[in-house]
């Protein structure tokens, strides 16, 4: 049986404990006679085990054992706590849960704020808007961000086709109902006529 250095490193603990089968033990002895690195490893591990296994190396002071047990008992008792502590923590957890439920109920009853672009359809301007076939946004006629050839459709049609309102030119028209009339006036003033 041939033993390599890696095999010695893996089995050194079993070798020192005498837990190897006789054939492997003989092969390791043969390897130690030929390899000075593994011999140094064996001697070093044997020394460490001897030092830490010696009871005289670490002498404990007199009455150490009873003092250690008393101290551990005090620490364990301190960690257990009292029933009053448990009652207070359960009450605090219940109060926090009730507060969270009350807050959630209040949030549901309040109207949620919406961005101007997400207002219901009834606030959408009832005019024609300009869309560019290659774009994704619909604009007011005369918007400085409207470029290229465009066609006029209603806002509802533009939304059905997948277009979204321009954040710059449509926000004023979406804010309030009186802007709808102003928007219609702008359309007429700009000279834009709807395409049929």
Secondary structure, 3 states (H helix, E strand, C coil): CCCCHHHHHHHHHHHHHCCCCHHHHHHHHHHHHHCHHHHHHHHHHHHHHHHHHCCCCCCCCCCHHHHHHHHHHHHHHHHHCCHHHHHHHHHHHHHHHHHHHHHHHHHHHCCCCCCHHHCCHHHCCCCEEEEECCCCEEECCCCCCCCCCEEEEEHHHHHHCCCEECCCCCHHHHHCCHHHHHHHHHHHHCCCCCCC
